[in-house]
Structures are given as structure tokens and as C-alpha cells.
């Protein structure tokens, strides 16, 4: 009695890794992706997009979501591919992304939303170090579902507010950097 017991961080990491997590799965350019359901605010029909001039090709524009201006990112273009061809099942997933002390809503265009899957940590492999069509830091892991892989995205990296601001020539506070190059 009276002894201080230190927590074993490795044991906690194993417990977290074994806990199942829920992922919203969606298709994009023929691949199946997933993102943590806790980041997803809502899924809306594609439409009413206002294009913004002088933006990189992966920023498709903004939408009015209940009075708030929400930027919309084309994930296929963000990953270096062709812009998404809008189809009947194309939709916008509204996700919440942290940025220091703030949280930002950002829309991502996907070909079609599939389902919410529960993937245990034991069924998630580390991201490949090469061979993926997208940057390795964008991938949280590879979820094994029914003998196939689902690419689990690290949405904080994919939609990094600071990186997107840098690519658009704006600082995160929203002012334009006169020395930056915009597309």
C-alpha cells in the first residue's frame, strides 16, 4: 500500500490498438478509402458550389452550409490525380479538421459514400512506405475488410489547414502573402 504505480504506455497503446474504431468508407477514383467517423459532421448532396478564381485545382470552391462558408476540396485532385467527374452518387462529406485551438469545417468531394465499418485495431496495417498513389503521410493505415484493403486516411494531414493555406498563397489567418505563387 502507498506505492505509486506508473502506467505502462505500451500497454495503453496495445489497448487502444485493439479497440475497434468506426470509419466512413467511400470510393474515389476506383479505390476504397475510409476516415474516422468522429471527424465526419455530415454528408450532403453535391451542388451549389461557388468557384473561387486563382485557387489550386484541388480547391473546387465553397458552399453555403447553413450560413457558413465551407471550402470544398476535391480529394482526387488533392492526391495528384484528375479532378473528380461529378456523377449521380457524387457527394460532399463535411469533416471537422483541427487547427491549433480552432476547428474548421471542410467539404471533401467523393465519388460515392459506401458505409460505416467497424475495423478493429488488430486489422489495421501500417501505411506502405512506397507504392501508394498518394503521399504516405496522408495514410493512417490499411484496414483489412473482407480480404480487401481500405485506405484509412489521416484527415488532419490530408486537410492540413496550414498546408492548404500555404498552397493557396494565404497564411492561416486569411491574409494573402504577396510573395507566394498561386495557380
DONU-262660 format. One record per residue (C-alpha): x, y, z; residue number from 1; residue in three letters. Coordinates in steps of 0.25 Angstrom, whole numbers, plus 5000, padded with zeros to 4 digits. Layout:
N
+------+------+------+-----+--------+
!    X !    Y !    Z ! num ! residu !
+------+------+------+-----+--------+
!    X !    Y !    Z ! NUM !    ALA !
...
+------+------+------+-----+--------+
This chain:
183
+------+------+------+-----+--------+
!    X !    Y !    Z ! num ! residu !
+------+------+------+-----+--------+
! 5000 ! 5000 ! 5000 !   1 !    UNK !
! 5004 ! 5014 ! 4998 !   2 !    UNK !
! 5013 ! 5011 ! 4986 !   3 !    UNK !
! 5012 ! 5019 ! 4973 !   4 !    UNK !
! 5009 ! 5010 ! 4961 !   5 !    UNK !
! 5014 ! 5016 ! 4948 !   6 !    UNK !
! 5005 ! 5014 ! 4936 !   7 !    UNK !
! 5011 ! 5005 ! 4925 !   8 !    UNK !
! 5009 ! 5014 ! 4912 !   9 !    UNK !
! 5012 ! 5002 ! 4903 !  10 !    UNK !
! 5000 ! 4994 ! 4910 !  11 !    UNK !
! 4991 ! 5006 ! 4907 !  12 !    UNK !
! 4995 ! 5007 ! 4893 !  13 !    UNK !
! 4992 ! 4992 ! 4891 !  14 !    UNK !
! 4978 ! 4994 ! 4897 !  15 !    UNK !
! 4976 ! 5006 ! 4888 !  16 !    UNK !
! 4981 ! 4998 ! 4876 !  17 !    UNK !
! 4971 ! 4986 ! 4879 !  18 !    UNK !
! 4959 ! 4995 ! 4881 !  19 !    UNK !
! 4950 ! 4995 ! 4869 !  20 !    UNK !
! 4948 ! 5008 ! 4862 !  21 !    UNK !
! 4937 ! 5013 ! 4852 !  22 !    UNK !
! 4941 ! 5018 ! 4839 !  23 !    UNK !
! 4932 ! 5024 ! 4828 !  24 !    UNK !
! 4936 ! 5017 ! 4815 !  25 !    UNK !
! 4935 ! 5024 ! 4801 !  26 !    UNK !
! 4940 ! 5021 ! 4787 !  27 !    UNK !
! 4949 ! 5031 ! 4780 !  28 !    UNK !
! 4956 ! 5028 ! 4766 !  29 !    UNK !
! 4953 ! 5013 ! 4768 !  30 !    UNK !
! 4959 ! 5012 ! 4781 !  31 !    UNK !
! 4952 ! 5010 ! 4795 !  32 !    UNK !
! 4956 ! 5020 ! 4806 !  33 !    UNK !
! 4952 ! 5022 ! 4820 !  34 !    UNK !
! 4952 ! 5033 ! 4830 !  35 !    UNK !
! 4950 ! 5033 ! 4845 !  36 !    UNK !
! 4935 ! 5035 ! 4847 !  37 !    UNK !
! 4938 ! 5045 ! 4859 !  38 !    UNK !
! 4943 ! 5054 ! 4848 !  39 !    UNK !
! 4930 ! 5054 ! 4840 !  40 !    UNK !
! 4920 ! 5064 ! 4842 !  41 !    UNK !
! 4910 ! 5061 ! 4831 !  42 !    UNK !
! 4909 ! 5056 ! 4817 !  43 !    UNK !
! 4902 ! 5065 ! 4807 !  44 !    UNK !
! 4897 ! 5064 ! 4792 !  45 !    UNK !
! 4907 ! 5071 ! 4782 !  46 !    UNK !
! 4903 ! 5084 ! 4777 !  47 !    UNK !
! 4902 ! 5099 ! 4779 !  48 !    UNK !
! 4917 ! 5101 ! 4778 !  49 !    UNK !
! 4923 ! 5115 ! 4776 !  50 !    UNK !
! 4936 ! 5114 ! 4769 !  51 !    UNK !
! 4947 ! 5123 ! 4774 !  52 !    UNK !
! 4957 ! 5129 ! 4764 !  53 !    UNK !
! 4972 ! 5127 ! 4765 !  54 !    UNK !
! 4972 ! 5115 ! 4774 !  55 !    UNK !
! 4979 ! 5101 ! 4772 !  56 !    UNK !
! 4971 ! 5091 ! 4764 !  57 !    UNK !
! 4968 ! 5083 ! 4777 !  58 !    UNK !
! 4960 ! 5094 ! 4783 !  59 !    UNK !
! 4947 ! 5093 ! 4775 !  60 !    UNK !
! 4941 ! 5105 ! 4782 !  61 !    UNK !
! 4932 ! 5108 ! 4794 !  62 !    UNK !
! 4918 ! 5105 ! 4799 !  63 !    UNK !
! 4908 ! 5112 ! 4808 !  64 !    UNK !
! 4905 ! 5102 ! 4819 !  65 !    UNK !
! 4894 ! 5108 ! 4828 !  66 !    UNK !
! 4900 ! 5122 ! 4827 !  67 !    UNK !
! 4915 ! 5117 ! 4828 !  68 !    UNK !
! 4925 ! 5118 ! 4816 !  69 !    UNK !
! 4931 ! 5104 ! 4815 !  70 !    UNK !
! 4943 ! 5101 ! 4806 !  71 !    UNK !
! 4941 ! 5089 ! 4797 !  72 !    UNK !
! 4953 ! 5080 ! 4794 !  73 !    UNK !
! 4954 ! 5070 ! 4782 !  74 !    UNK !
! 4961 ! 5059 ! 4789 !  75 !    UNK !
! 4965 ! 5052 ! 4775 !  76 !    UNK !
! 4972 ! 5065 ! 4771 !  77 !    UNK !
! 4978 ! 5067 ! 4785 !  78 !    UNK !
! 4984 ! 5053 ! 4783 !  79 !    UNK !
! 4990 ! 5057 ! 4770 !  80 !    UNK !
! 4980 ! 5051 ! 4761 !  81 !    UNK !
! 4970 ! 5056 ! 4751 !  82 !    UNK !
! 4958 ! 5065 ! 4757 !  83 !    UNK !
! 4946 ! 5057 ! 4761 !  84 !    UNK !
! 4936 ! 5055 ! 4750 !  85 !    UNK !
! 4923 ! 5058 ! 4756 !  86 !    UNK !
! 4913 ! 5047 ! 4755 !  87 !    UNK !
! 4899 ! 5043 ! 4761 !  88 !    UNK !
! 4905 ! 5038 ! 4774 !  89 !    UNK !
! 4916 ! 5049 ! 4776 !  90 !    UNK !
! 4914 ! 5055 ! 4789 !  91 !    UNK !
! 4921 ! 5065 ! 4799 !  92 !    UNK !
! 4926 ! 5059 ! 4812 !  93 !    UNK !
! 4927 ! 5071 ! 4823 !  94 !    UNK !
! 4938 ! 5068 ! 4832 !  95 !    UNK !
! 4944 ! 5075 ! 4844 !  96 !    UNK !
! 4959 ! 5078 ! 4844 !  97 !    UNK !
! 4967 ! 5083 ! 4856 !  98 !    UNK !
! 4976 ! 5095 ! 4854 !  99 !    UNK !
! 4983 ! 5099 ! 4867 ! 100 !    UNK !
! 4972 ! 5104 ! 4876 ! 101 !    UNK !
! 4961 ! 5104 ! 4865 ! 102 !    UNK !
! 4953 ! 5094 ! 4857 ! 103 !    UNK !
! 4949 ! 5097 ! 4843 ! 104 !    UNK !
! 4939 ! 5090 ! 4834 ! 105 !    UNK !
! 4944 ! 5086 ! 4821 ! 106 !    UNK !
! 4936 ! 5079 ! 4810 ! 107 !    UNK !
! 4942 ! 5067 ! 4802 ! 108 !    UNK !
! 4937 ! 5062 ! 4789 ! 109 !    UNK !
! 4936 ! 5047 ! 4788 ! 110 !    UNK !
! 4930 ! 5038 ! 4776 ! 111 !    UNK !
! 4921 ! 5031 ! 4786 ! 112 !    UNK !
! 4919 ! 5028 ! 4801 ! 113 !    UNK !
! 4919 ! 5013 ! 4804 ! 114 !    UNK !
! 4916 ! 5010 ! 4818 ! 115 !    UNK !
! 4921 ! 5012 ! 4833 ! 116 !    UNK !
! 4930 ! 5000 ! 4836 ! 117 !    UNK !
! 4936 ! 4996 ! 4850 ! 118 !    UNK !
! 4950 ! 4992 ! 4848 ! 119 !    UNK !
! 4958 ! 4986 ! 4860 ! 120 !    UNK !
! 4972 ! 4992 ! 4862 ! 121 !    UNK !
! 4977 ! 4978 ! 4860 ! 122 !    UNK !
! 4972 ! 4978 ! 4846 ! 123 !    UNK !
! 4980 ! 4991 ! 4842 ! 124 !    UNK !
! 4993 ! 4990 ! 4836 ! 125 !    UNK !
! 5003 ! 5002 ! 4836 ! 126 !    UNK !
! 5003 ! 5010 ! 4823 ! 127 !    UNK !
! 5012 ! 5006 ! 4812 ! 128 !    UNK !
! 5025 ! 5013 ! 4811 ! 129 !    UNK !
! 5025 ! 5013 ! 4796 ! 130 !    UNK !
! 5015 ! 5009 ! 4784 ! 131 !    UNK !
! 5003 ! 5016 ! 4789 ! 132 !    UNK !
! 4997 ! 5027 ! 4779 ! 133 !    UNK !
! 4996 ! 5037 ! 4790 ! 134 !    UNK !
! 5006 ! 5043 ! 4800 ! 135 !    UNK !
! 5010 ! 5033 ! 4811 ! 136 !    UNK !
! 5007 ! 5044 ! 4822 ! 137 !    UNK !
! 4993 ! 5044 ! 4817 ! 138 !    UNK !
! 4990 ! 5030 ! 4820 ! 139 !    UNK !
! 4987 ! 5026 ! 4835 ! 140 !    UNK !
! 4987 ! 5011 ! 4832 ! 141 !    UNK !
! 4982 ! 5000 ! 4823 ! 142 !    UNK !
! 4969 ! 4994 ! 4828 ! 143 !    UNK !
! 4967 ! 4979 ! 4825 ! 144 !    UNK !
! 4952 ! 4977 ! 4822 ! 145 !    UNK !
! 4947 ! 4964 ! 4816 ! 146 !    UNK !
! 4960 ! 4961 ! 4809 ! 147 !    UNK !
! 4962 ! 4975 ! 4803 ! 148 !    UNK !
! 4969 ! 4987 ! 4808 ! 149 !    UNK !
! 4962 ! 5000 ! 4811 ! 150 !    UNK !
! 4972 ! 5012 ! 4811 ! 151 !    UNK !
! 4970 ! 5019 ! 4824 ! 152 !    UNK !
! 4973 ! 5034 ! 4823 ! 153 !    UNK !
! 4980 ! 5043 ! 4833 ! 154 !    UNK !
! 4970 ! 5054 ! 4830 ! 155 !    UNK !
! 4978 ! 5064 ! 4839 ! 156 !    UNK !
! 4989 ! 5063 ! 4829 ! 157 !    UNK !
! 4981 ! 5062 ! 4816 ! 158 !    UNK !
! 4973 ! 5075 ! 4820 ! 159 !    UNK !
! 4984 ! 5082 ! 4828 ! 160 !    UNK !
! 4979 ! 5096 ! 4829 ! 161 !    UNK !
! 4993 ! 5101 ! 4829 ! 162 !    UNK !
! 4998 ! 5093 ! 4817 ! 163 !    UNK !
! 4986 ! 5097 ! 4809 ! 164 !    UNK !
! 4987 ! 5112 ! 4813 ! 165 !    UNK !
! 5002 ! 5111 ! 4808 ! 166 !    UNK !
! 4998 ! 5105 ! 4795 ! 167 !    UNK !
! 4987 ! 5116 ! 4793 ! 168 !    UNK !
! 4997 ! 5127 ! 4796 ! 169 !    UNK !
! 4989 ! 5131 ! 4809 ! 170 !    UNK !
! 4994 ! 5130 ! 4823 ! 171 !    UNK !
! 4985 ! 5122 ! 4832 ! 172 !    UNK !
! 4979 ! 5136 ! 4837 ! 173 !    UNK !
! 4974 ! 5138 ! 4823 ! 174 !    UNK !
! 4983 ! 5149 ! 4818 ! 175 !    UNK !
! 4990 ! 5148 ! 4805 ! 176 !    UNK !
! 5005 ! 5146 ! 4804 ! 177 !    UNK !
! 5010 ! 5155 ! 4793 ! 178 !    UNK !
! 5022 ! 5147 ! 4791 ! 179 !    UNK !
! 5014 ! 5134 ! 4788 ! 180 !    UNK !
! 5011 ! 5128 ! 4775 ! 181 !    UNK !
! 4996 ! 5124 ! 4773 ! 182 !    UNK !
! 4991 ! 5115 ! 4762 ! 183 !    UNK !
+------+------+------+-----+--------+
